[in-house]
Amino acid sequence: MFQILYVSALADHCGASDVSDVIQVSRDHNPREGIRGALVFDGAQFAQLLQGERDKLLQLMQRIEADGRHRQIAVLLRAECDAALARPQWLAGYCEPDTLAPLRELADAAPAQILAAFQGVLAAADLA
């Protein structure tokens, strides 16, 4: 099992319907492809943990990086993970404004610290 955790900012030309589209496409696509994890949006930024087959995740990241709704994409974590510790499903939701901003500062942190910070975000988010 492989995992990627990234943060990105919503492009300036995008609005609420674009965010809704990103979430809906993710909800439809990711489980169908065997991708687990979570997507969180704070009104300005996305953070997404993706877990699954390496090739599928790398292809998905290429699509995300080419998606004009995302800007300032920063991959914080790209590594193998223990399948037993992987999220059992894929969830999406919202968190308070500016909750995700501190994640960008963890780009050089240890993987365990990055994942712990993201788990803290998930604990406070409204996920479905």
Secondary structure, 3 states (H helix, E strand, C coil): CEEEEEEEEECCCCCHHHHHHHHHHHHHHHHHCCCEEEEEECCCEEEEEEEECHHHHHHHHHHHHHCCCEEEEEEEEEEECCHHHCCCCEEEEECCCCCCHHHHCCCCCCHHHHHHHHHHHHHHCEEC
